Amino acid sequence: MQDTTSLQEGYVSILVVLIVTLLFFHRYLFPGLTASTKNYLHQKLNFRKLEPKLKYVLQNANPFYANLNQGDKLLFEKRVRKFMDMKTFIARGNITKVTPEMKTVIAGAAIQITYGFPTVYFKHFYRIYIYPTHYRSTTTGKYHKGEVNTRGAIVLSWKNLVEGFKDYNDGINLGLHEMAHALQLENLMEYKEFDFINSKALQDFYEIAELEIARIKKGETSIFRKYSITNLQEFFSVAVEIFFERPGKYQDANPLLYDLLKKILKIDPQMHTK
């Protein structure tokens, strides 16, 4: 009987410590965060902080992150760190080592695309290959700047990835483009992450996209570059690039497609533009 009482008292003590810890987190560590942000953090008390030098990398390499408020930056950083920890990064060509800085830039692109899906980390894609520049694909035999395949690999040209974020106003961004492909495939894979995209919005997007593709084929002016007419999947990825880099012009050019992409990605980039 005495042992049982001691055990119960031990459980009560643990519960008290946990409650005090939660109150401390709520009141002192994150006083300026929104209620939704606090709730999310309370569910993830074991979150890892991103190292200061890697925060600096994000700040300078990813304009989307740079425009977030401090509370949202904290969540973004936490997700970047988790993404980095979940993936195997593999150097190719004359890249001898994938540095933490390189991983941070790549993870930043992934978290930007999944910003509206806080539990999605592309779990099907566990390997990320980085080439110094364009490379010959073992799948197609052609030279590529990037690709995503159903066998669980994302392949990127580091040179083109960096250039895409360096010029953040031209609507061309390899990192966002390939992560958009990963998002589409992840949504289709009957895996841990599956069918998380609003299917009605995605279907409507494809239908309007076909009309836009027809216009481009006729030689009419469009905000979407010609590569977008390759197929609906490429159109989607090109649209995502423009959505983040030129949101105002995209909305003016095709407000219906813009609103549908907002529903699909659960975010409006213009809300995060200074």
Summary of the structure (lengths in Angstrom):
residues: 274
radius of gyration: 21.4
end to end distance: 64.8
largest distance: 85.6
contacts: 814
relative contact order: 0.09
helix: 60%
strand: 8%
